[in-house]
């Protein structure tokens, strides 16, 4: 039974890789660090149509990666992650962020930001923050067609 299950799992795995390889959008989004075949297919399935979101920052809230707010009278507390939305995509983005922070060989500004944040607030909170930012970046890459920026280039100012 185990051998048959493993064989069927390999068939599904090859089909997912083939689908991601044939899709130009998936190949484009996989240029981001930590984002592989399963992450990009899950993300594309969760977002469906990128035009649904008027702003890229709304994607993080859609997947429940923003903190809860408790507001009553003079009290205003920020809680843990709201966990609204698709839990599978949130988990995949969290794993991608973990890979980006721990195993990505090529340095990026996102990785440096996440590591600095981890020193200040802890690794799990920083990983979720990087996952939220990664969701926003993937949406922006998808809508504009721009490649992932490993190092942010300063915007030229006119004087």
Backbone torsions as a table, in degrees:
resi	resn	phi	psi	omega
1	UNK	NA	-42.9	-179.9
2	UNK	-63.8	-40.9	-180.0
3	UNK	-65.1	-40.8	178.6
4	UNK	-65.9	-40.1	178.6
5	UNK	-65.5	-43.1	178.5
6	UNK	-63.6	-39.3	178.9
7	UNK	-64.7	-42.9	178.5
8	UNK	-66.8	-36.4	177.4
9	UNK	-63.1	-39.9	177.0
10	UNK	-65.2	-35.8	177.0
11	UNK	-63.2	-45.6	178.9
12	UNK	-65.5	-39.4	179.8
13	UNK	-63.0	-45.4	177.9
14	UNK	-63.5	-37.0	178.8
15	UNK	-65.7	-40.4	178.6
16	UNK	-65.8	-43.0	178.7
17	UNK	-63.9	-41.9	179.5
18	UNK	-63.3	-42.1	179.6
19	UNK	-63.8	-43.7	179.6
20	UNK	-67.2	-35.1	-179.9
21	UNK	-68.8	-33.9	-178.6
22	UNK	-80.2	-21.2	-177.1
23	UNK	-91.5	122.1	-177.7
24	UNK	-68.1	-35.8	178.9
25	UNK	-64.9	-42.7	179.2
26	UNK	-63.5	-43.4	178.5
27	UNK	-62.4	-39.1	179.4
28	UNK	-64.6	-44.2	-178.5
29	UNK	-70.8	-26.0	179.9
30	UNK	-74.2	-2.9	175.1
31	UNK	-75.0	-15.4	176.3
32	UNK	-72.3	143.6	-178.0
33	UNK	-67.1	139.7	178.2
34	UNK	84.6	-12.0	-176.1
35	UNK	-95.2	115.9	179.1
36	UNK	-113.4	-163.7	-174.8
37	UNK	-60.8	-51.9	-175.6
38	UNK	-67.7	-40.3	179.8
39	UNK	-63.0	-46.7	-176.3
40	UNK	-68.8	-38.1	178.4
41	UNK	-68.0	-39.2	176.0
42	UNK	-65.0	-41.6	179.5
43	UNK	-64.9	-45.9	-179.2
44	UNK	-64.8	-35.2	177.4
45	UNK	-69.7	-39.0	180.0
46	UNK	-68.4	-39.7	-178.7
47	UNK	-80.6	-35.3	-177.9
48	UNK	63.2	-77.0	-179.4
49	UNK	-120.2	117.5	-177.1
50	UNK	-66.2	-19.8	-179.9
51	UNK	-71.4	-12.2	177.2
52	UNK	-61.4	-28.1	-176.0
53	UNK	-102.0	121.5	179.7
54	UNK	-71.4	-29.7	177.1
55	UNK	-127.8	145.8	179.9
56	UNK	-66.1	-27.8	-178.7
57	UNK	-68.9	-17.1	178.9
58	UNK	-71.4	-19.4	-177.4
59	UNK	-66.0	-39.7	178.7
60	UNK	-61.3	-41.3	177.7
61	UNK	-69.4	-34.3	180.0
62	UNK	-62.5	-36.3	179.1
63	UNK	-91.3	5.9	175.3
64	UNK	75.4	35.6	-178.5
65	UNK	-108.8	23.9	176.1
66	UNK	-114.0	153.0	-177.4
67	UNK	-71.3	146.7	173.8
68	UNK	-68.4	154.5	175.3
69	UNK	-122.2	134.1	171.7
70	UNK	-116.9	113.8	-178.6
71	UNK	-128.3	125.5	177.5
72	UNK	-155.3	113.2	-179.5
73	UNK	64.4	-118.5	179.9
74	UNK	-90.4	-6.0	-176.3
75	UNK	-86.4	131.7	175.9
76	UNK	-143.8	99.7	-177.2
77	UNK	-116.5	139.4	172.5
78	UNK	-96.0	129.5	-178.3
79	UNK	-101.7	-156.7	177.9
80	UNK	-80.9	-177.2	-179.5
81	UNK	-61.4	138.2	-172.9
82	UNK	-69.3	-27.6	179.2
83	UNK	59.7	27.4	171.5
84	UNK	-81.3	159.7	175.2
85	UNK	87.6	-164.9	-173.0
86	UNK	-75.1	111.2	-178.1
87	UNK	-69.8	-31.6	-179.4
88	UNK	-66.2	-45.3	180.0
89	UNK	-66.6	-39.3	177.6
90	UNK	-60.7	-42.5	177.9
91	UNK	-65.3	-40.9	178.4
92	UNK	-64.3	-41.7	178.7
93	UNK	-67.4	-35.0	176.6
94	UNK	-63.7	-43.2	177.9
95	UNK	-64.3	-40.5	178.0
96	UNK	-62.8	-39.7	178.4
97	UNK	-66.7	-37.5	177.9
98	UNK	-63.5	-41.3	177.5
99	UNK	-65.2	-42.3	179.8
100	UNK	-59.7	-42.3	-177.1
101	UNK	-77.0	-29.6	-172.9
102	UNK	-106.0	-36.2	-171.1
103	UNK	-118.0	-4.2	-178.1
104	UNK	-69.5	122.1	-176.2
105	UNK	-79.2	-35.7	-178.2
106	UNK	-85.9	123.0	-177.4
107	UNK	-71.2	147.6	176.9
108	UNK	-141.7	163.3	177.6
109	UNK	-65.0	-35.2	178.9
110	UNK	-64.0	-41.2	178.3
111	UNK	-65.4	-44.1	179.5
112	UNK	-63.4	-41.7	178.3
113	UNK	-62.3	-44.6	-179.6
114	UNK	-64.7	-40.4	179.3
115	UNK	-68.4	-38.2	176.8
116	UNK	-65.8	-39.4	178.1
117	UNK	-65.9	-37.5	179.5
118	UNK	-63.2	-35.1	178.2
119	UNK	-67.0	-32.7	-177.5
120	UNK	-84.4	-43.2	-171.2
121	UNK	-118.3	-5.8	-179.6
122	UNK	109.8	155.4	-171.8
123	UNK	-72.6	-38.7	-177.7
124	UNK	-68.5	-43.5	178.3
125	UNK	-65.4	-39.8	179.0
126	UNK	-66.4	-38.2	178.5
127	UNK	-63.9	-40.4	177.5
128	UNK	-67.1	-36.8	177.3
129	UNK	-65.1	-40.4	177.3
130	UNK	-67.0	-37.7	177.6
131	UNK	-63.0	-42.2	177.2
132	UNK	-62.8	-44.7	179.6
133	UNK	-66.3	-35.5	177.0
134	UNK	-64.8	-38.8	176.6
135	UNK	-62.5	-40.7	178.9
136	UNK	-66.8	-43.2	-179.3
137	UNK	-64.8	-42.1	179.1
138	UNK	-62.9	-40.2	177.6
139	UNK	-64.0	-41.6	179.8
140	UNK	-65.6	-41.6	177.5
141	UNK	-61.9	-39.6	-177.6
142	UNK	-67.8	-41.9	-176.5
143	UNK	-77.6	-36.5	-175.9
144	UNK	-95.5	-22.7	-177.4
145	UNK	81.5	6.2	179.4
146	UNK	-74.3	150.0	175.9
147	UNK	-77.0	167.2	176.5
148	UNK	-67.4	133.3	178.5
149	UNK	-92.9	109.3	179.5
150	UNK	-69.2	-45.3	176.8
151	UNK	-122.3	126.6	-178.9
152	UNK	-66.4	130.7	176.8
153	UNK	-93.6	133.6	179.9
154	UNK	-66.8	142.8	178.9
155	UNK	-75.6	127.1	-180.0
156	UNK	-67.6	135.3	178.9
157	UNK	-104.2	143.5	177.3
158	UNK	-100.0	130.2	-177.6
159	UNK	-109.2	NA	NA
